[in-house]
Amino acid sequence: MANDQSSRGVLYLIPSPLGEEGPTPLTTATVEQILPLRHFVVETGKVARRFLKTLGVPLQACTYYDLNKRTRPEDLPAMLAPALGGEDVGLLSDAGAPGVADPGAQLVRQAHAMGIRVVPLVGPSAILLSIMASGLNGQSFTFHGYLSPKRPQLAKDLKRLEAESRRRRATQLWIEAPYRNQATVEVALESLAPNTLFSVATDLTQPTEFIHTAPIHAWEKAIGATLQKRPAMFLLLAQ
């Protein structure tokens, strides 16, 4: 199949803020690429429109397509139809970089299959920010998304990640629903080896940002309670 992109629009991958309190962490060049867009594929409409409004995008002049875990594969081509007609489309996650730990990856894959150019824009990524700030191995790392919500299985998951980290000398990262942060910290302190480095990065880019790295034996269990209901990244590196 021919892959002529010259007459087609572009799919722009638009990073969004990691929270509502901090400044919009986008470059002027990125904002200038977003402002002309009139078609947006969004994870949650309300969240996306609130962000776009802060940039000065005329919301009433735009078309929005919902892309979430309930979206069917057969719905994706319609979201990219404007690009086939020469109009650019923007893809937005609720927070951070689209296509990473969110449903946007399937739309990006569909764009490649349809011969539509994909352009990632500069902005925040919780994964990269947490690695940067942790002091752990940024040369080799693996992101695992969500682990088990049940304590016994979570303990097994963490021991498995610790063994993998020790074998490959690689940082292991995961996320959790904010209301389970305290349990995640408690299970980590109970399950991991005393010298394993454990790091938590909470409320990244926000005024309440908290980042802490220490061996398991040096952590205080009480810290977990202060993380409740706050977006967080968890990292470990076995020693």
N, C-alpha and C positions, 0 to 999 in steps of 0.2 A: 504494500500500500504506500502511495506517495505520502511524503511527510512535509508538504509545503506549508510553512507557518507564516509566510509573508502577508497573506490576506486575512489572517486570523488574529483575534485578540489574545491577550496574555492572561494567565492565571497568576495573580500576585498573592503570595503568602504573607499575610499581615500579622506581625507580632502585636499582642495587646498587653496592657499592664498586668502585673501579677497581683495587684490589689487596688483598692479605690483611694487610699490615703496619700500615696506617694505621687511624685510628678510623673507625667507621661514620659516614659523612657525611650522616646523615638527621636531619631535625628531629623533635622529639617528636610534633608533629602528624602527620607522615608515618607514623611508627612506630605510632601509635594507630590509623591507618586500615588498616594491614597486619595487625595482630594478630588481628582477628576473622575474617580470610579463611580458608577451608578448601579452596579450589580454586585451583590455581596452574598456569599454562602456563609452562614453563621451557625454556631453551635447553639446559642440561645439568643433569640431576637432581642429581648430587652437589654441584655448585657452588651450586645454588639452595638445597638443604637445609642446607648448611653456613652460608650467609648467614642463612636464616630461623631457624635454631637460635640464632644470636647475638641475634636480636630477641626470642626467647621464644615463637615460634610452636610449638604442639604438633605436631611433624612426623607422628606416627603417626595423628593425626586428620585429616590432609589428603589430598587427591587431587591427583595430578600428571599433567600431560599434556606430552609432549615436542614442542617446536616447533623444528625446525632446517632446514637446507638440503635435507634429504631428505623433509620433510613434504609431502604431497600436498594440493592445494587442497580436495579433497573431504573431507579429515580435519578441516578447520577448524571446521565447524558443531558437531561433537560436543564440541569444547573449550569452546564457548560455551553448550552446552545448559544447564548449571546457571544461567546468567544468565537464560535464558528462563523458568526455573522460579522466579525470584526470588532466587537466591543470587548473591553477588558473586564475581568471579573476578579473580585477580591475574596480571599478565604480567611475567615476569622475564627479562632478558638475563643473560649471564654476567658482564658488567661495564658499568657506566654506564647510560645512559638507553635503555629499550626502545623499539623502533620506529625507532631511528636507527642505520644501518649494521649491522642485524641482521635476522633473519627475522620479528621481531615485527610489522613494518608490515603484513604480509598479514593477520594476525589482527585488527589494529585496523580495517583496511578491511572485513573480514568483519563485525565488530561493528557498524559503521555501516550496512552493508547489511541487517543483521538488526534494526535499531532498538534496539540496546543502547547505553546511555550510556557514553562513554569519559571517564575522569578521569585526567589525568597528575599524578603526585605529584612533590614537590620533591626533587631529589637531584643527584648529580654527572653532568656531561656532559663527556667528554674534549674534544670539539670546542669547546665554549664556554670551558672552562677554559684551553685552549691559546691561543685567540684573546685572551682577557683578559690573559694573561701575556706574550704575544708583543710587544705594542706595535705590531702591524701593524693594518691597516684593519679595524675591527670593524663598520663601517657597511655594507660590501659584501664578501661572501666566498662562496666556493663550495667545498663538500666533495666530493672525487672518489673516496672509498673507496680501493681498492687500484689501484696503477698496475702496469705490466708488471714481472715479476720478472727479465726478461732485460736486461742492461746496455744493449745498443744501442737497444732499444725504449724502455727507461726514459729514456735520454738524450733521445730524441725526445719522449716524453711531457712531460718537464720543460720542454723548450724551448717546447712547445705551451702549457703552463700559464703560462710566463713571458710569452709573447706575449699571452695572454688577460689576464693581470694588468696588463700595460702598457696594453693597449687600454681596459680597463674600470676601471683603478686599483683592482682588487679583490684581496683576499687569496685565495690558493689553498691548500687543505689536502688532505692525504692521509695514509693510514696504510700500514704495511707489517708483514709477519710479523716478529717481533722478531729472528729469526736473520738477516734481510737488512738490518738497520739500518745496519751498517757500509758495505755496498755502496751503499745509498741515499745516505748522506752523501758517499761518494767520487764517485759519479756526479753528484750535485748540484754539488759543488765543481768538477768537470771541465766541466760542461755549461752552467751558468748564467753570466750576465754578472757581472763583478766587483762592480758596485754593487747588484745585486739583493739585497734583504734575505732572509735565510734563517733560519728559526727551528726549533728542536727542543724539544719538551716531553716529557720522559720520566718514567715512574713518578709520574704526577700524583697528588697527595694522599698519597703514601707518604714514609717517612723518607728514602728515596734520591732524592727528586724532583730533577730537573735540567732547567732551562729556560734556553735561550741563544738570543739573537737578535743577528745581526751581518751586515754585508755579506759577500758571498761571499769577497771578497779578504782579509777579516780572520779567516776561519775557519781552524782548524787541522785538517788531515785526521785527525790522531791521535784527535780527539774521537770519531770514528765507532766506534772500537774499544771505547770505554767504554760504548757504548749496546747492545752485543750482548745479545740475549735479554732485553731490557727493553721493555715496551710503550711506544710512542712515537707522537706526532703530529708531522707535518712541515708547515711552512708556508713560503710565499714571497710576496714582494711586489716586483714590478719597479719600479725607480725611473726 
